[in-house]
Amino acid sequence: MNTLFVISSVCLWILVLLLLLGFAVLARQVGLLHRRMGPLGARMMNDGPSIGEIAPVITARDIASREITIGGSKPHGSLLVFLSATCSSCEDLVPALRSIARSDRGKVEIVVIGLNGDDEANRQFVRHHHLEHITYIISRDIGMAFKVMHPPYAVVVNESGVVVAKGLANHLEHLESLLTAAELGEPSMESYLHRRMSEVSVDAVGVGD
């Protein structure tokens, strides 16, 4: 009886170790797949100006009373980020905005559009998050022109005033995915990855034939 119990215990422990090894291998494969595919890009969720369309040309004043023009021909492209001073997800996006501003200074113009909250609430938002160096406009009209209803949302407009990428933006990876997609000539990183995977599948079928 004791011998049978020992053998059963050993078998059980072997089974547990095999299961742990299987989980470890599965986790590694998931990690490799994530690295190959890259971070999930920003998703398009609005019916505003479509990719390839000319963005609305709008002139407004920012909170520093400077006249700012959105859209139209410019030396550099623009990253329009639609936020709300009362949105917790928008607050989470602030460090990403500062990071993009540091890394892409001179390459892309960042314009934040505050959709909700009064003038004082937006000014407090700017002061609290140290966004004084980034153009900040309080305007629901701009949000309506781009049909952005649920911030945070971002739109990339190239130097010719054409919308080249857009999507929900909750963190740095989303903003970077939009900028990268625009550089690649894709509406989003999801469409780029989908196209690349389709090309790889076609190539694999060709090699198999």
TORKOL-4160 file (C-alpha; in steps of 0.2 Angstrom, whole numbers, padded with zeros to 4 digits, m for minus):
209
<pt num="1" X="0000" Y="0000" Z="0000"/>
<pt num="2" X="0014" Y="0012" Z="0005"/>
<pt num="3" X="0023" Y="0008" Z="m0012"/>
<pt num="4" X="0007" Y="0012" Z="m0022"/>
<pt num="5" X="0005" Y="0028" Z="m0012"/>
<pt num="6" X="0023" Y="0034" Z="m0016"/>
<pt num="7" X="0021" Y="0029" Z="m0034"/>
<pt num="8" X="0004" Y="0039" Z="m0035"/>
<pt num="9" X="0012" Y="0054" Z="m0027"/>
<pt num="10" X="0027" Y="0054" Z="m0039"/>
<pt num="11" X="0016" Y="0053" Z="m0054"/>
<pt num="12" X="0005" Y="0067" Z="m0047"/>
<pt num="13" X="0020" Y="0078" Z="m0045"/>
<pt num="14" X="0027" Y="0074" Z="m0062"/>
<pt num="15" X="0010" Y="0079" Z="m0069"/>
<pt num="16" X="0010" Y="0095" Z="m0060"/>
<pt num="17" X="0028" Y="0099" Z="m0066"/>
<pt num="18" X="0022" Y="0095" Z="m0084"/>
<pt num="19" X="0008" Y="0107" Z="m0082"/>
<pt num="20" X="0019" Y="0121" Z="m0076"/>
<pt num="21" X="0031" Y="0118" Z="m0090"/>
<pt num="22" X="0016" Y="0118" Z="m0102"/>
<pt num="23" X="0010" Y="0135" Z="m0095"/>
<pt num="24" X="0028" Y="0142" Z="m0096"/>
<pt num="25" X="0030" Y="0137" Z="m0114"/>
<pt num="26" X="0013" Y="0144" Z="m0118"/>
<pt num="27" X="0017" Y="0161" Z="m0110"/>
<pt num="28" X="0033" Y="0162" Z="m0119"/>
<pt num="29" X="0024" Y="0159" Z="m0136"/>
<pt num="30" X="0011" Y="0173" Z="m0132"/>
<pt num="31" X="0025" Y="0185" Z="m0127"/>
<pt num="32" X="0034" Y="0181" Z="m0144"/>
<pt num="33" X="0018" Y="0184" Z="m0153"/>
<pt num="34" X="0015" Y="0200" Z="m0145"/>
<pt num="35" X="0033" Y="0206" Z="m0149"/>
<pt num="36" X="0031" Y="0201" Z="m0167"/>
<pt num="37" X="0014" Y="0210" Z="m0169"/>
<pt num="38" X="0019" Y="0225" Z="m0159"/>
<pt num="39" X="0007" Y="0235" Z="m0148"/>
<pt num="40" X="m0012" Y="0236" Z="m0153"/>
<pt num="41" X="m0014" Y="0252" Z="m0163"/>
<pt num="42" X="m0027" Y="0266" Z="m0160"/>
<pt num="43" X="m0044" Y="0261" Z="m0166"/>
<pt num="44" X="m0055" Y="0272" Z="m0178"/>
<pt num="45" X="m0071" Y="0275" Z="m0169"/>
<pt num="46" X="m0079" Y="0291" Z="m0177"/>
<pt num="47" X="m0086" Y="0296" Z="m0194"/>
<pt num="48" X="m0077" Y="0313" Z="m0195"/>
<pt num="49" X="m0066" Y="0317" Z="m0210"/>
<pt num="50" X="m0061" Y="0301" Z="m0218"/>
<pt num="51" X="m0043" Y="0296" Z="m0221"/>
<pt num="52" X="m0037" Y="0305" Z="m0237"/>
<pt num="53" X="m0049" Y="0319" Z="m0235"/>
<pt num="54" X="m0044" Y="0337" Z="m0233"/>
<pt num="55" X="m0046" Y="0342" Z="m0214"/>
<pt num="56" X="m0057" Y="0357" Z="m0210"/>
<pt num="57" X="m0047" Y="0373" Z="m0210"/>
<pt num="58" X="m0051" Y="0382" Z="m0193"/>
<pt num="59" X="m0044" Y="0397" Z="m0185"/>
<pt num="60" X="m0046" Y="0399" Z="m0166"/>
<pt num="61" X="m0037" Y="0406" Z="m0151"/>
<pt num="62" X="m0028" Y="0395" Z="m0139"/>
<pt num="63" X="m0028" Y="0399" Z="m0120"/>
<pt num="64" X="m0013" Y="0410" Z="m0122"/>
<pt num="65" X="m0023" Y="0421" Z="m0134"/>
<pt num="66" X="m0013" Y="0416" Z="m0149"/>
<pt num="67" X="m0021" Y="0414" Z="m0166"/>
<pt num="68" X="m0019" Y="0396" Z="m0171"/>
<pt num="69" X="m0025" Y="0388" Z="m0188"/>
<pt num="70" X="m0029" Y="0370" Z="m0189"/>
<pt num="71" X="m0028" Y="0362" Z="m0206"/>
<pt num="72" X="m0021" Y="0369" Z="m0222"/>
<pt num="73" X="m0004" Y="0368" Z="m0229"/>
<pt num="74" X="0010" Y="0369" Z="m0216"/>
<pt num="75" X="0029" Y="0366" Z="m0215"/>
<pt num="76" X="0025" Y="0351" Z="m0204"/>
<pt num="77" X="0011" Y="0339" Z="m0200"/>
<pt num="78" X="m0001" Y="0341" Z="m0185"/>
<pt num="79" X="m0006" Y="0329" Z="m0171"/>
<pt num="80" X="m0023" Y="0335" Z="m0165"/>
<pt num="81" X="m0027" Y="0327" Z="m0148"/>
<pt num="82" X="m0045" Y="0329" Z="m0142"/>
<pt num="83" X="m0046" Y="0329" Z="m0123"/>
<pt num="84" X="m0058" Y="0334" Z="m0108"/>
<pt num="85" X="m0052" Y="0342" Z="m0092"/>
<pt num="86" X="m0064" Y="0331" Z="m0083"/>
<pt num="87" X="m0059" Y="0314" Z="m0091"/>
<pt num="88" X="m0048" Y="0302" Z="m0081"/>
<pt num="89" X="m0042" Y="0293" Z="m0096"/>
<pt num="90" X="m0037" Y="0310" Z="m0103"/>
<pt num="91" X="m0026" Y="0313" Z="m0088"/>
<pt num="92" X="m0018" Y="0296" Z="m0091"/>
<pt num="93" X="m0013" Y="0302" Z="m0108"/>
<pt num="94" X="m0004" Y="0318" Z="m0102"/>
<pt num="95" X="0013" Y="0310" Z="m0100"/>
<pt num="96" X="0012" Y="0303" Z="m0117"/>
<pt num="97" X="0009" Y="0320" Z="m0124"/>
<pt num="98" X="0024" Y="0327" Z="m0115"/>
<pt num="99" X="0034" Y="0312" Z="m0122"/>
<pt num="100" X="0029" Y="0315" Z="m0140"/>
<pt num="101" X="0032" Y="0334" Z="m0138"/>
<pt num="102" X="0050" Y="0330" Z="m0132"/>
<pt num="103" X="0054" Y="0317" Z="m0145"/>
<pt num="104" X="0045" Y="0325" Z="m0160"/>
<pt num="105" X="0049" Y="0343" Z="m0157"/>
<pt num="106" X="0051" Y="0351" Z="m0174"/>
<pt num="107" X="0043" Y="0336" Z="m0184"/>
<pt num="108" X="0025" Y="0337" Z="m0179"/>
<pt num="109" X="0014" Y="0351" Z="m0172"/>
<pt num="110" X="0004" Y="0345" Z="m0157"/>
<pt num="111" X="m0013" Y="0354" Z="m0154"/>
<pt num="112" X="m0024" Y="0349" Z="m0139"/>
<pt num="113" X="m0042" Y="0353" Z="m0141"/>
<pt num="114" X="m0052" Y="0354" Z="m0124"/>
<pt num="115" X="m0069" Y="0348" Z="m0128"/>
<pt num="116" X="m0077" Y="0349" Z="m0111"/>
<pt num="117" X="m0076" Y="0360" Z="m0095"/>
<pt num="118" X="m0076" Y="0379" Z="m0094"/>
<pt num="119" X="m0061" Y="0390" Z="m0097"/>
<pt num="120" X="m0055" Y="0389" Z="m0079"/>
<pt num="121" X="m0056" Y="0370" Z="m0078"/>
<pt num="122" X="m0046" Y="0369" Z="m0093"/>
<pt num="123" X="m0033" Y="0382" Z="m0087"/>
<pt num="124" X="m0031" Y="0372" Z="m0071"/>
<pt num="125" X="m0029" Y="0356" Z="m0081"/>
<pt num="126" X="m0015" Y="0364" Z="m0091"/>
<pt num="127" X="m0006" Y="0371" Z="m0075"/>
<pt num="128" X="m0008" Y="0355" Z="m0066"/>
<pt num="129" X="m0001" Y="0344" Z="m0079"/>
<pt num="130" X="0012" Y="0357" Z="m0085"/>
<pt num="131" X="0006" Y="0358" Z="m0103"/>
<pt num="132" X="0010" Y="0376" Z="m0105"/>
<pt num="133" X="0023" Y="0372" Z="m0119"/>
<pt num="134" X="0009" Y="0363" Z="m0129"/>
<pt num="135" X="m0004" Y="0373" Z="m0140"/>
<pt num="136" X="m0021" Y="0371" Z="m0130"/>
<pt num="137" X="m0037" Y="0376" Z="m0138"/>
<pt num="138" X="m0054" Y="0376" Z="m0129"/>
<pt num="139" X="m0067" Y="0373" Z="m0143"/>
<pt num="140" X="m0082" Y="0361" Z="m0144"/>
<pt num="141" X="m0084" Y="0368" Z="m0162"/>
<pt num="142" X="m0068" Y="0360" Z="m0168"/>
<pt num="143" X="m0073" Y="0343" Z="m0160"/>
<pt num="144" X="m0090" Y="0345" Z="m0170"/>
<pt num="145" X="m0080" Y="0348" Z="m0186"/>
<pt num="146" X="m0070" Y="0332" Z="m0184"/>
<pt num="147" X="m0085" Y="0323" Z="m0176"/>
<pt num="148" X="m0076" Y="0318" Z="m0161"/>
<pt num="149" X="m0088" Y="0314" Z="m0147"/>
<pt num="150" X="m0079" Y="0304" Z="m0135"/>
<pt num="151" X="m0061" Y="0309" Z="m0130"/>
<pt num="152" X="m0047" Y="0305" Z="m0129"/>
<pt num="153" X="m0046" Y="0304" Z="m0148"/>
<pt num="154" X="m0032" Y="0309" Z="m0160"/>
<pt num="155" X="m0031" Y="0314" Z="m0178"/>
<pt num="156" X="m0015" Y="0316" Z="m0188"/>
<pt num="157" X="m0015" Y="0329" Z="m0202"/>
<pt num="158" X="m0001" Y="0330" Z="m0214"/>
<pt num="159" X="0008" Y="0346" Z="m0221"/>
<pt num="160" X="m0004" Y="0347" Z="m0235"/>
<pt num="161" X="m0019" Y="0347" Z="m0223"/>
<pt num="162" X="m0025" Y="0329" Z="m0227"/>
<pt num="163" X="m0031" Y="0318" Z="m0213"/>
<pt num="164" X="m0019" Y="0303" Z="m0214"/>
<pt num="165" X="m0022" Y="0293" Z="m0197"/>
<pt num="166" X="m0035" Y="0294" Z="m0183"/>
<pt num="167" X="m0041" Y="0284" Z="m0168"/>
<pt num="168" X="m0044" Y="0282" Z="m0150"/>
<pt num="169" X="m0029" Y="0287" Z="m0140"/>
<pt num="170" X="m0028" Y="0281" Z="m0122"/>
<pt num="171" X="m0009" Y="0280" Z="m0120"/>
<pt num="172" X="0008" Y="0283" Z="m0128"/>
<pt num="173" X="0008" Y="0267" Z="m0139"/>
<pt num="174" X="m0009" Y="0274" Z="m0147"/>
<pt num="175" X="m0001" Y="0291" Z="m0151"/>
<pt num="176" X="0015" Y="0283" Z="m0157"/>
<pt num="177" X="0005" Y="0270" Z="m0168"/>
<pt num="178" X="m0004" Y="0284" Z="m0176"/>
<pt num="179" X="0012" Y="0294" Z="m0180"/>
<pt num="180" X="0020" Y="0278" Z="m0187"/>
<pt num="181" X="0005" Y="0273" Z="m0197"/>
<pt num="182" X="0005" Y="0291" Z="m0205"/>
<pt num="183" X="0023" Y="0289" Z="m0209"/>
<pt num="184" X="0020" Y="0272" Z="m0217"/>
<pt num="185" X="0005" Y="0279" Z="m0227"/>
<pt num="186" X="m0007" Y="0268" Z="m0218"/>
<pt num="187" X="m0023" Y="0274" Z="m0209"/>
<pt num="188" X="m0019" Y="0264" Z="m0193"/>
<pt num="189" X="m0006" Y="0252" Z="m0187"/>
<pt num="190" X="m0020" Y="0239" Z="m0186"/>
<pt num="191" X="m0023" Y="0240" Z="m0205"/>
<pt num="192" X="m0004" Y="0240" Z="m0208"/>
<pt num="193" X="m0002" Y="0224" Z="m0198"/>
<pt num="194" X="m0017" Y="0216" Z="m0206"/>
<pt num="195" X="m0010" Y="0220" Z="m0223"/>
<pt num="196" X="0008" Y="0213" Z="m0218"/>
<pt num="197" X="0000" Y="0197" Z="m0211"/>
<pt num="198" X="m0010" Y="0195" Z="m0227"/>
<pt num="199" X="0006" Y="0197" Z="m0238"/>
<pt num="200" X="0015" Y="0185" Z="m0227"/>
<pt num="201" X="0001" Y="0172" Z="m0229"/>
<pt num="202" X="0001" Y="0174" Z="m0248"/>
<pt num="203" X="0020" Y="0172" Z="m0249"/>
<pt num="204" X="0019" Y="0157" Z="m0238"/>
<pt num="205" X="0005" Y="0149" Z="m0249"/>
<pt num="206" X="0016" Y="0154" Z="m0264"/>
<pt num="207" X="0031" Y="0145" Z="m0257"/>
<pt num="208" X="0021" Y="0130" Z="m0252"/>
<pt num="209" X="0014" Y="0128" Z="m0270"/>
